[in-house]
Every structure is written in structure tokens, then in C-alpha cells.
Amino acid sequence: MIDCSQITMYSGGHRGAEAEFGKTAERWGIQEVNFSFEGHAIERDRGVQILDPDELDKGDVSMAIVSLRMGRTYAKTAKIRKVIQSIFHMVNKGHHVITIGWIQPDDTVKGGTGWGVELAKLFNRPVHVYDQDKKEWFTWQNSSWVADTPVITDNTFACTGTRNLDADGTRAVHDLFERSFGPAA
């Protein structure tokens, strides 16, 4: 039997998918770490780790590289830079990366969530996206998205996703945890 207290979920604690992942992890007795930074409002307060400027710098990357990789530009570079830096810490700590959002025609994922997905690809991490439009899970395999039914198999995993979580996305989170860890205690 899996001892969920020995598993850690890394996230950002934002409203929407990240908050739902956090509430669900707590229900299963999974440890939760939410990376944030000074002046950044988040919904989850369980396991918050405020990254200082030196820690944020460890996740620094040129916004030109982010824009090129994501195929779009970012207007609010000061705030988005810190968000991108904190996403680095989530993906760096979690072996498995799980997201909720929308896969775009260029195979990136919409929004800041997309940077977490791109980092997972770069770090060669298992990465899964629940696409809220298609109402289906996808896994990045052999440089393309493949329909899949993921299961969390590692003791550390990172979760991020849209702030606009819908009822199907919420159900996908709960089903994932039940499929991975059995019924909640």
C-alpha cells in the first residue's frame, strides 16, 4: 500500500487548478509545497515557501528564450519573470509534471502553465496535460502529444494549471489522485 505521507506535491498555490491540486493532495495526506515570492497573492497557504531574490535567480532565464520557446511575447516582464522563476522550482523539485489547461496547435500549452510544460520537456520529465476543451489527458511522448490516462508513480510531482478550472478539470484532478493512490483516507 502506498504511504501518501511520503509523497510531495510541488505547486504555486494559485486559484484554479493549483488550488484544486493542493486541496486534493491534502485530502489524500500528501505533503504540499507551494512556491511563491514576496508580494505575490496565492490561494493555498499550506506548505508555502517564499523564494527570496537569490532563490528566484536560480530559475532565471532570458525572456527572449521564453518568448521563443513559447511562440509569444510577454508584456509584464517583471512579474511574469518571477512567476517563470518560481515555476522552475516546481518542475525542478517534482519528477512528474501534471497540468490542466489547453494544448495549442503549436504543441505548447496556453499561459504560464505552458512554461512548466516546456521546462518538463527540457528536463526530460514525464509530463501530462488535461486539455479542458478536449476533455482528455495527453502525455508528451516522442515529440508529440498522445492521448493517455496518467498515473502518478513518483514520490515527487509538480502540478500547475489554469486559473480558469472548469468542472471537468476538477473531476480530472480527483480521478487522477484516485487512480494513482486509491480512495482518499
Contact map, one row per residue, 1 for C-alpha under 8 A:
11100000000000000000000000000000000000000000000000000000000000000000000000000000000000000000000000000000000000000000000000000000000000000000000000000000000000000000000000000000000000000
11110000000000000000000000000000000000000000000000000000000000000000000000000000000000000000000000000000000000000000000000000000000000000000000000000000000000000000000000000000000010000
11111110000000000000000000000000000000000000000000000000000000000000000000000000000000000000000000000000000000000000000000000000000000000000000000000000000000000000000000000000000000000
01111110000000000000000000011110000000000000000000000000000000000000000000000000000000000000000000000000000000000000000000000000000000000000000000000000000000000000000000000000000010000
00111111000000000000000000001110000000000000000000000000000000000000000000000000000000000000000000000000000000000000000000000000000000000000000000000000000000000000000000000000000000000
00111111000000000000000000000110000000000000000000000000000000000000000000000000000000000000000000000000000000000000000000000000000000000000000000000000001000000000000000000000000000000
00111111100000000000000000000110000000000000000000000000000000000000000000000000000000000000000000000000000000000000000000000000000000000000000000000000011100000000000000000000000000000
00001111110000000000000000000111100000000000000000000000000000000000000000000000000000000000010000000000000000000000000000000000000000000000000000000000001110000000000000000000000000000
00000011111000000000010010000111100000000000000000000000000000000000000000000000000000000000010000000000000000000000000000000000000000000000000000000000000111100000000000000000000000000
00000001111100000000000000000001111000000000000000000000000000000000000000000000000000000110110000000000000000000000000000000000000000000000000000000000000111100000000000000000000000000
00000000111110000100010000000001111000000000000000000000000000000000000000000000000000100100000000000000000000000000000000000000000000000000000000000000000001110000000000000000000000000
00000000011111000100000000000000111100000100000000000000000000000000000000000000000001100100000000000000000000000000000000000000000000000000000000000000000000010000000000000000000000000
00000000001111100110010000000000011100000111100000000000000000000000000000000000000000000000000000000000000000000000000000000000000000000000000000000000000000000000000000000000000000000
00000000000111111110000000000000000000001111000000000000000000000000000000000000000000000000000000000000000000000000000000000000000000000000000000000000000000000010000000000000000000000
00000000000011111111000000000000000000000111000000000000000000000000000000000000000000000000000000000000000000000000000000000000000000000000000000000000000000000010000000000000000000000
00000000000001111111000000000000000000000000000000000000000000000000000000000000000000000000000000000000000000000000000000000000000000000000000000000000000000001111100000000000000000000
00000000000001111111100000000000000000000000000000000000000000000000000000000000000000000000000000110000000000000000000000000000000000000000000000000000000000011111100011000000000000000
00000000001111111111110000000000000000000000000000000000000000000000000000000000000000000000000000000000000000000000000000000000000000000000000000000000000000111110000000000000000000000
00000000000011111111111000000000000000000011000000000000000000000000000000000000000000000000000000000000000000000000000000000000000000000000000000000000000000000000000000000000000000000
00000000000000111111111100000000000000000000000000000000000000000000000000000000000000000000000000000000000000000000000000000000000000000000000000000000000000000000000001001000000000000
00000000000000001111111110000000000000000000000000000000000000000000000000000000000000000000000000000000000000000000000000000000000000000000000000000000000000100000000000001000000000000
00000000101010000111111111000001000000000001000000000000000000000000000000000000000000000000000000000000000000000000000000000000000000000000000000000000000000000000000000000000000000000
00000000000000000011111111100000000000000000000000000000000000000000000000000000000000000000000000000000000000000000000000000000000000000000000000000000000000000000000000000000000000000
00000000000000000001111111110000000000000000000000000000000000000000000000000000000000000000000000000000000000000000000000000000000000000000000000000000000000000000000000001100100000000
00000000100000000000111111111111000000000000000000000000000000000000000000000000000000000000000000000000000000000000000000000000000000000000000000000000000000000000000000000000100000000
00000000000000000000011111111111000000000000000000000000000000000000000000000000000000000000000000000000000000000000000000000000000000000000000000000000000000000000000000000000000000000
00000000000000000000001111111100000000000000000000000000000000000000000000000000000000000000000000000000000000000000000000000000000000000000000000000000000000000000000000000000000000011
00010000000000000000000111111100000000000000000000000000000000000000000000000000000000000000000000000000000000000000000000000000000000000000000000000000000000000000000000000000100010011
00011000000000000000000011111110000000000000000000000000000000000000000000000000000000000000000000000000000000000000000000000000000000000000000000000000000000000000000000000000000000001
00011111100000000000000011111111000000000000000000000000000000000000000000000000000000000000000000000000000000000000000000000000000000000000000000000000000000000000000000000000000000000
00011111100000000000000011001111100000000000001000000000000000000000000000000000000000000000000000000000000000000000000000000000000000000000000000000000000000000000000000000000000000000
00000001111000000000010011000111110000000000011000000000000000000000000000000000000000000000000000000000000000000000000000000000000000000000000000000000000000000000000000000000000000000
00000001111100000000000000000011111000000000011110000000000000000000000000000000000000000000000000000000000000000000000000000000000000000000000000000000000000000000000000000000000000000
00000000011110000000000000000001111100000001111110000000000000000000000000000000000000000000000000000000000000000000000000000000000000000000000000000000000000000000000000000000000000000
00000000011110000000000000000000111110000000000111100000000000000000000000000000000001101100000000000000000000000000000000000000000000000000000000000000000000000000000000000000000000000
00000000000110000000000000000000011111010100000111100000000000000000000000000000000001000000000000000000000000000000000000000000000000000000000000000000000000000000000000000000000000000
00000000000000000000000000000000001111110000000001110000000000000000000000000000010001000000000000000000000000000000000000000000000000000000000000000000000000000000000000000000000000000
00000000000000000000000000000000000111110000000001110000000000000000000000000000000000000000000000000000000000000000000000000000000000000000000000000000000000000000000000000000000000000
00000000000000000000000000000000000011111000000000000000000000000000000000000000000000000000000000000000000000000000000000000000000000000000000000000000000000000000000000000000000000000
00000000000000000000000000000000000111111100000000000000000000000000000000000000000000000000000000000000000000000000000000000000000000000000000000000000000000000000000000000000000000000
00000000000001000000000000000000000000111110000000000000000000000000000000000000000000000000000000000000000000000000000000000000000000000000000000000000000000000000000000000000000000000
00000000000111100000000000000000000100011111100000000000000000000000000000000000000000000000000000000000000000000000000000000000000000000000000000000000000000000000000000000000000000000
00000000000011100010000000000000000000001111100000000000000000000000000000000000000000000000000000000000000000000000000000000000000000000000000000000000000000000000000000000000000000000
00000000000011100010010000000000010000000111110100000000000000000000000000000000000000000000000000000000000000000000000000000000000000000000000000000000000000000000000000000000000000000
00000000000010000000000000000000010000000111111100000000000000000000000000000000000000000000000000000000000000000000000000000000000000000000000000000000000000000000000000000000000000000
00000000000000000000000000000001110000000001111100000000000000000000000000000000000000000000000000000000000000000000000000000000000000000000000000000000000000000000000000000000000000000
00000000000000000000000000000011110000000000111110000000000000000000000000000000000000000000000000000000000000000000000000000000000000000000000000000000000000000000000000000000000000000
00000000000000000000000000000000111100000001111111000000000000000000000000000000000000000000000000000000000000000000000000000000000000000000000000000000000000000000000000000000000000000
00000000000000000000000000000000111100000000001111100000000000000000000000000000000000000000000000000000000000000000000000000000000000000000000000000000000000000000000000000000000000000
00000000000000000000000000000000001111000000000111110000000000000000000000000000000000000000000000000000000000000000000000000000000000000000000000000000000000000000000000000000000000000
00000000000000000000000000000000001111000000000011111111000000000000000000000000000001000000000000000000000000000000000000000000000000000000000000000000000000000000000000000000000000000
00000000000000000000000000000000000011000000000001111111000000000000000000000000000000000000000000000000000000000000000000000000000000000000000000000000000000000000000000000000000000000
00000000000000000000000000000000000000000000000000111111100000000000000000000000000000000000000000000000000000000000000000000000000000000000000000000000000000000000000000000000000000000
00000000000000000000000000000000000000000000000000111111110000000000000000000000000000000000000000000000000000000000000000000000000000000000000000000000000000000000000000000000000000000
00000000000000000000000000000000000000000000000000111111111000000000000000000000000000000000000000000000000000000000000000000000000000000000000000000000000000000000000000000000000000000
00000000000000000000000000000000000000000000000000111111111100000000000000000000010011000000000000000000000000000000000000000000000000000000000000000000000000000000000000000000000000000
00000000000000000000000000000000000000000000000000001111111100000000000000000000000010000000000000000000000000000000000000000000000000000000000000000000000000000000000000000000000000000
00000000000000000000000000000000000000000000000000000111111100000000000000000000000010000000000000000000000000000000000000000000000000000000000000000000000000000000000000000000000000000
00000000000000000000000000000000000000000000000000000011111110000000000000000000000111111000000000000000000000000000000000000000000000000000000000000000000000000000000000000000000000000
00000000000000000000000000000000000000000000000000000001111111000000000000000000100110000000000000000000000000000000000000000000000000000000000000000000000000000000000000000000000000000
00000000000000000000000000000000000000000000000000000000001111101100000000000000000010000000000000000000000000000000000000000000000000000000000000000000000000000000000000000000000000000
00000000000000000000000000000000000000000000000000000000000111111100000000000000000000000000000000000000000000000000000000000000000000000000000000000000000000000000000000000000000000000
00000000000000000000000000000000000000000000000000000000000011111110000001001000100000000000000000000000000000000000000000000000000000000000000000000000000000000000000000000000000000000
00000000000000000000000000000000000000000000000000000000000001111111000000000000000000000000000000000000000000000000000000000000000000000000000000000000000000000000000000000000000000000
00000000000000000000000000000000000000000000000000000000000011111111100000000000000000000000000000000000000000000000000000000000000000000000000000000000000000000000000000000000000000000
00000000000000000000000000000000000000000000000000000000000011111111110000000000000000000000000000000000000000000010000000000000000000000000000000000000000000000000000000000000000000000
00000000000000000000000000000000000000000000000000000000000000111111111111000000000000000000000000000000000000000000000000000000000000000000000000000000000000000000000000000000000000000
00000000000000000000000000000000000000000000000000000000000000011111111100000000000000000000000000000000000000000000000000000000000000000000000000000000000000000000000000000000000000000
00000000000000000000000000000000000000000000000000000000000000001111111000000000000000000000000000000000000000000000010000000000000000000000000000000000000000000000000000000000000000000
00000000000000000000000000000000000000000000000000000000000000000111111100000000000000000000000000000000000100000110010000000000000000000000000000000000000000000000000000000000000000000
00000000000000000000000000000000000000000000000000000000000000000011111110000000000000000000000000000000000000000000000000000000000000000000000000000000000000000000000000000000000000000
00000000000000000000000000000000000000000000000000000000000000000011011111000000000000000000000000000000000000000000000000000000000000000000000000000000000000000000000000000000000000000
00000000000000000000000000000000000000000000000000000000000000000010001111100000000000000000000000000000000000000000000000000000000000000000000000000000000000000000000000000000000000000
00000000000000000000000000000000000000000000000000000000000000100010000111111001000000000000000000000000000000000000000000000000000000000000000000000000000000000000000000000000000000000
00000000000000000000000000000000000000000000000000000000000000000000000011111000000000000000000000000000000000000000000000000000000000000000000000000000000000000000000000000000000000000
00000000000000000000000000000000000000000000000000000000000000000000000001111111000000000000000000000000000000000000000000000000000000000000000000000000000000000000000000000000000000000
00000000000000000000000000000000000000000000000000000000000000100000000001111111100000000000000000000000000000000000000000000000000000000000000000000000000000000000000000000000000000000
00000000000000000000000000000000000000000000000000000000000000000000000000011111110000000000000000000000000000000000000000000000000000000000000000000000000000000000000000000000000000000
00000000000000000000000000000000000000000000000000000000000000000000000000011111111000000000000000000000000000000000000000000000000000000000000000000000000000000000000000000000000000000
00000000000000000000000000000000000000000000000000000000000000000000000001011111111100000000000000000000000000000000000000000000000000000000000000000000000000000000000000000000000000000
00000000000000000000000000000000000000000000000000000000000100100000000000001111111110000000000000000000000000000000000000000000000000000000000000000000000000000000000000000000000000000
00000000000000000000000000000000000010000000000000000001000000000000000000000111111111000000000000000000000000000000000000000000000000000000000000000000000000000000000000000000000000000
00000000000000000000000000000000000000000000000000000000000000000000000000000011111111100000000000000000000000010000000000000000000000000000000000000000000000000000000000000000000000000
00000000000000000000000000000000000000000000000000000000001100000000000000000001111111110000000000000000000000010010000000000000000000000000000000000000000000000000000000000000000000000
00000000000000000000000000000000000000000000000000000001111110000000000000000000111111111000000000000000000000000000000000000000000000000000000000000000000000000000000000000000000000000
00000000000100000000000000000000001110000000000000100001001000000000000000000000011111111100000000000000000000000000000000000000000000000000000000000000000000000000000000000000000000000
00000000001100000000000000000000001000000000000000000000001000000000000000000000001111111110000000000000000000000011000000000000000000000000000000000000000000000000000000000000000000000
00000000000000000000000000000000000000000000000000000000001000000000000000000000000111111111000000000000000000000001001000000000000000000000000000000000000000000000000000000000000000000
00000000000000000000000000000000001000000000000000000000001000000000000000000000000011111111100000000000000000000000000000000000000000000000000000000000000000000000000000000000000000000
00000000011100000000000000000000001000000000000000000000000000000000000000000000000001111111110000000000000000000000000000000000000000000000000000000000000001100000000000000000000000000
00000000010000000000000000000000000000000000000000000000000000000000000000000000000000111111111010000000000000000001001100000000000000000000000000000000000011000000000000000000000000000
00000000000000000000000000000000000000000000000000000000000000000000000000000000000000011111111000000000000000000000000000000000000000000000000000000000000000000000000000000000000000000
00000000010000000000000000000000000000000000000000000000000000000000000000000000000000001111111000000000000000000000000000000000000000000000000000000000000111000000000000000000000000000
00000001110000000000000000000000000000000000000000000000000000000000000000000000000000000111111110000000000000000000000000000000000000000000000000000000000111000000000000000000000000000
00000000000000000000000000000000000000000000000000000000000000000000000000000000000000000011111110000000000000000000000000001100000000000000000000000000011111000000000000000000000000000
00000000000000000000000000000000000000000000000000000000000000000000000000000000000000000000011111000000000000000000000000001110000000000000000000000001110111000000000000000000000000000
00000000000000000000000000000000000000000000000000000000000000000000000000000000000000000010011111100000000000000001100100001111000000000000000000000000000011100000000000000000000000000
00000000000000000000000000000000000000000000000000000000000000000000000000000000000000000000000111110000000000000000000000000011100000000000000000000000000011110000000000000000000000000
00000000000000001000000000000000000000000000000000000000000000000000000000000000000000000000000011111000000000001000100000000011110000000000000000000000000000111000000000000000000000000
00000000000000001000000000000000000000000000000000000000000000000000000000000000000000000000000001111100000000001000000000000000111100000000000000000000000000011100100010000000000000000
00000000000000000000000000000000000000000000000000000000000000000000000000000000000000000000000000111110000011001000000000000000111100000000000000000000000000001100100000000000000000000
00000000000000000000000000000000000000000000000000000000000000000000000000000000000000000000000000011111000011000000000000000000111110000000000000000000000000000000000000000000000000000
00000000000000000000000000000000000000000000000000000000000000000000000000000000000000000000000000001111101111000000000000000000101000000000000000000000000000000000000000000000000000000
00000000000000000000000000000000000000000000000000000000000000000000000000000000000000000000000000000111111111000000000000000000000000000000000000000000000000000000000000000000000000000
00000000000000000000000000000000000000000000000000000000000000000000000000000000000000000000000000000011111100000000000000000000000000000000000000000000000000000000000000000000000000000
00000000000000000000000000000000000000000000000000000000000000000000000000000000000000000000000000000001111100000000000000000000000000000000000000000000000000000000000000000000000000000
00000000000000000000000000000000000000000000000000000000000000000000000000000000000000000000000000000011111110000000000000000000000000000000000110000000000000000000000000000000000000000
00000000000000000000000000000000000000000000000000000000000000000000010000000000000000000000000000000011111111000100110000000000000000000000000000000000000000000000000000000000000000000
00000000000000000000000000000000000000000000000000000000000000000000000000000000000000000000000000001111001111101110100000000000000000000000000000000000000000000000000000000000000000000
00000000000000000000000000000000000000000000000000000000000000000000000000000000000000000000000000001111000111111100000000000000000000000000000000000000000000000000000000000000000000000
00000000000000000000000000000000000000000000000000000000000000000000000000000000000000000000000000000000000011111110000000000000000000000000000000000000000000000100000000000000000000000
00000000000000000000000000000000000000000000000000000000000000000000000000000000001100000000000000000000000001111111000000000000000000000000000000000000000000001000000000000000000000000
00000000000000000000000000000000000000000000000000000000000000000000000000000000000000000000000000111000000011111111100000000000000000000000000000000000000000011100000000000000000000000
00000000000000000000000000000000000000000000000000000000000000000000010000000000000000000000000000000000000111111111110000000000000000000000000000000000000000000000000000000000000000000
00000000000000000000000000000000000000000000000000000000000000000100010000000000000100100000000000000000000010111111111000000000000000000000000000000000000000000000000000000000000000000
00000000000000000000000000000000000000000000000000000000000000000000000000000000000000110010000010000000000000011111111100000000000000000000000000000000000000010000000000000000000000000
00000000000000000000000000000000000000000000000000000000000000000000000000000000000000000000000010100000000110001111111110000010000000000000000000000000000000000000000000000000000000000
00000000000000000000000000000000000000000000000000000000000000000000110000000000000000000000000000000000000100000111111111000000000000000000000000000000000000000000000000000000000000000
00000000000000000000000000000000000000000000000000000000000000000000000000000000000000010010000000000000000000000011111111100000000000000000000000000000000000000000000000000000000000000
00000000000000000000000000000000000000000000000000000000000000000000000000000000000000000010000010000000000000000001111111111110000000000000000000000000000000000000000000000000000000000
00000000000000000000000000000000000000000000000000000000000000000000000000000000000000000000000000000000000000000000111111111110000000000001000000000000000000000000000000000000000000000
00000000000000000000000000000000000000000000000000000000000000000000000000000000000000000000000000000000000000000000011111111000000000000000000000000000000000000000000000000000000000000
00000000000000000000000000000000000000000000000000000000000000000000000000000000000000000000000000000000000000000000001111111000000000000000000000000000000000000000000000000000000000000
00000000000000000000000000000000000000000000000000000000000000000000000000000000000000000000000000000000000000000000000111111100000000000000000000000000000000000000000000000000000000000
00000000000000000000000000000000000000000000000000000000000000000000000000000000000000000000001110000000000000000000000111111110000000000000000000000000000000000000000000000000000000000
00000000000000000000000000000000000000000000000000000000000000000000000000000000000000000000001110000000000000000000000110011111000000000011000000000000000000000000000000000000000000000
00000000000000000000000000000000000000000000000000000000000000000000000000000000000000000000000111100000000000000000100110001111100000000011000000000000000000000000000000000000000000000
00000000000000000000000000000000000000000000000000000000000000000000000000000000000000000000000011100000000000000000000000000111110000001111000000000100000000000000000000000000000000000
00000000000000000000000000000000000000000000000000000000000000000000000000000000000000000000000001111110000000000000000000000011111000001110000000000000000000000000000000000000000000000
00000000000000000000000000000000000000000000000000000000000000000000000000000000000000000000000000111100000000000000000000000001111100111100000000000000000000000000000010010000000000000
00000000000000000000000000000000000000000000000000000000000000000000000000000000000000000000000000011110000000000000000000000000111111111100000000000000000000000000000000000000000000000
00000000000000000000000000000000000000000000000000000000000000000000000000000000000000000000000000011100000000000000000000000000011111110000000000000000000000000000010110000000000000000
00000000000000000000000000000000000000000000000000000000000000000000000000000000000000000000000000000100000000000000000000000000001111100000000000000000000000000000000000000000000000000
00000000000000000000000000000000000000000000000000000000000000000000000000000000000000000000000000000000000000000000000000000000001111110000000000000000000000000000000000000000000000000
00000000000000000000000000000000000000000000000000000000000000000000000000000000000000000000000000000000000000000000000000000000011111111000000000000000000000000000000110000000000000000
00000000000000000000000000000000000000000000000000000000000000000000000000000000000000000000000000000000000000000000000000000000011101111100000000110000000000000000000000000000000000000
00000000000000000000000000000000000000000000000000000000000000000000000000000000000000000000000000000000000000000000000000000001111000111110000000111100000000000000000000000000000000000
00000000000000000000000000000000000000000000000000000000000000000000000000000000000000000000000000000000000000000000000000000001111000011111000011111000000000000000000000000000000000000
00000000000000000000000000000000000000000000000000000000000000000000000000000000000000000000000000000000000000000000000000000111100000001111100011110100000000000000000000000000000000000
00000000000000000000000000000000000000000000000000000000000000000000000000000000000000000000000000000000000000000000000010000111000000000111111111000000000000000000000000000000000000000
00000000000000000000000000000000000000000000000000000000000000000000000000000000000000000000000000000000000000000000000000000000000000000011111111000000000000000000000000000000000000000
00000000000000000000000000000000000000000000000000000000000000000000000000000000000000000000000000000000000000000000000000000000000000000001111100000000000000000000000000000000000000000
00000000000000000000000000000000000000000000000000000000000000000000000000000000000000000000000000000000000000000000000000000000000000000001111110000000000000000000000000000000000000000
00000000000000000000000000000000000000000000000000000000000000000000000000000000000000000000000000000000001000000000000000000000000000000001111111000000000000000000000000000000000000000
00000000000000000000000000000000000000000000000000000000000000000000000000000000000000000000000000000000001000000000000000000000000000000111101111100000000000000000000000000000000000000
00000000000000000000000000000000000000000000000000000000000000000000000000000000000000000000000000000000000000000000000000000000000000000111100111110000000000000000000000000000000000000
00000000000000000000000000000000000000000000000000000000000000000000000000000000000000000000000000000000000000000000000000000000000000011110000011111000000000000000000000000000000000000
00000000000000000000000000000000000000000000000000000000000000000000000000000000000000000000000000000000000000000000000000000000000000011110000001111100000000000000000000000000000000000
00000000000000000000000000000000000000000000000000000000000000000000000000000000000000000000000000000000000000000000000000000000000000001100000000111110000000000000000000000000000000000
00000000000000000000000000000000000000000000000000000000000000000000000000000000000000000000000000000000000000000000000000000001000000001010000000011111000000000000000000000001000000000
00000000000000000000000000000000000000000000000000000000000000000000000000000000000000000000000000000000000000000000000000000000000000000000000000001111100000000000000000000001101100000
00000000000000000000000000000000000000000000000000000000000000000000000000000000000000000000000100000000000000000000000000000000000000000000000000000111110010000000000000000001100100000
00000000000000000000000000000000000000000000000000000000000000000000000000000000000000000000000100000000000000000000000000000000000000000000000000000011111000000000000000000000000100000
00000010000000000000000000000000000000000000000000000000000000000000000000000000000000000000001100000000000000000000000000000000000000000000000000000001111110000000000000000000000000000
00000111000000000000000000000000000000000000000000000000000000000000000000000000000000000000001000000000000000000000000000000000000000000000000000000000111110000000000000000000000000000
00000011110000000000000000000000000000000000000000000000000000000000000000000000000000000000111100000000000000000000000000000000000000000000000000000000011111000000000000000000000000000
00000001110000000000000000000000000000000000000000000000000000000000000000000000000000000010111111000000000000000000000000000000000000000000000000000001011111100000000000000000000000000
00000000111000000000000000000000000000000000000000000000000000000000000000000000000000000110111111000000000000000000000000000000000000000000000000000000000111110000000000000000000000000
00000000111000000100100000000000000000000000000000000000000000000000000000000000000000000100000011100000000000000000000000000000000000000000000000000000000011111000000000000000000000000
00000000001100001100000000000000000000000000000000000000000000000000000000000000000000000000000001110000000000001001000000000000000000000000000000000000000001111100000000000000000000000
00000000000000011100000000000000000000000000000000000000000000000000000000000000000000000000000000111000000000011000000000000000000000000000000000000000000000111110000000000000000000000
00000000000000011100000000000000000000000000000000000000000000000000000000000000000000000000000000011000000000101000000000000000000000000000000000000000000000011111100000000000000000000
00000000000001111100000000000000000000000000000000000000000000000000000000000000000000000000000000000000000000000000000000000000000000000000000000000000000000001111100000000000000000000
00000000000000011000000000000000000000000000000000000000000000000000000000000000000000000000000000000000000000000000000000000000000000000000000000000000000000000111110000000000000000000
00000000000000011000000000000000000000000000000000000000000000000000000000000000000000000000000000011000000000000000000000000000000000000000000000000000000000000111111011000000000000000
00000000000000000000000000000000000000000000000000000000000000000000000000000000000000000000000000000000000000000000000000000000000100000000000000000000000000000001111111000000000000000
00000000000000000000000000000000000000000000000000000000000000000000000000000000000000000000000000000000000000000000000000000000000000000000000000000000000000000000111111100000000000000
00000000000000000000000000000000000000000000000000000000000000000000000000000000000000000000000000000000000000000000000000000000000100100000000000000000000000000000011111110000000000000
00000000000000001000000000000000000000000000000000000000000000000000000000000000000000000000000000010000000000000000000000000000010100100000000000000000000000000000111111111000000000000
00000000000000001001000000000000000000000000000000000000000000000000000000000000000000000000000000000000000000000000000000000000000000000000000000000000000000000000111111111100000000000
00000000000000000000000000000000000000000000000000000000000000000000000000000000000000000000000000000000000000000000000000000000000000000000000000000000000000000000001111111110000000000
00000000000000000000000000000000000000000000000000000000000000000000000000000000000000000000000000000000000000000000000000000000010000000000000000000000000000000000000111111111000000000
00000000000000000001100100000000000000000000000000000000000000000000000000000000000000000000000000000000000000000000000000000000000000000000000000000000000000000000000011111111100000000
00000000000000000000000100000000000000000000000000000000000000000000000000000000000000000000000000000000000000000000000000000000000000000000000000000000000000000000000001111111110000000
00000000000000000000000000000000000000000000000000000000000000000000000000000000000000000000000000000000000000000000000000000000000000000000000000000000000000000000000000111111111000000
00000000000000000000000000000000000000000000000000000000000000000000000000000000000000000000000000000000000000000000000000000000000000000000000000000111000000000000000000011111111100000
00000000000000000000000110010000000000000000000000000000000000000000000000000000000000000000000000000000000000000000000000000000000000000000000000000011000000000000000000001111111111000
00000000000000000000000000000000000000000000000000000000000000000000000000000000000000000000000000000000000000000000000000000000000000000000000000000000000000000000000000000111111111110
00000000000000000000000000000000000000000000000000000000000000000000000000000000000000000000000000000000000000000000000000000000000000000000000000000010000000000000000000000011111111000
00000000000000000000000000000000000000000000000000000000000000000000000000000000000000000000000000000000000000000000000000000000000000000000000000000011100000000000000000000001111111000
01010000000000000000000000010000000000000000000000000000000000000000000000000000000000000000000000000000000000000000000000000000000000000000000000000000000000000000000000000000111111110
00000000000000000000000000000000000000000000000000000000000000000000000000000000000000000000000000000000000000000000000000000000000000000000000000000000000000000000000000000000111111110
00000000000000000000000000000000000000000000000000000000000000000000000000000000000000000000000000000000000000000000000000000000000000000000000000000000000000000000000000000000010011111
00000000000000000000000000110000000000000000000000000000000000000000000000000000000000000000000000000000000000000000000000000000000000000000000000000000000000000000000000000000010011111
00000000000000000000000000111000000000000000000000000000000000000000000000000000000000000000000000000000000000000000000000000000000000000000000000000000000000000000000000000000000000111
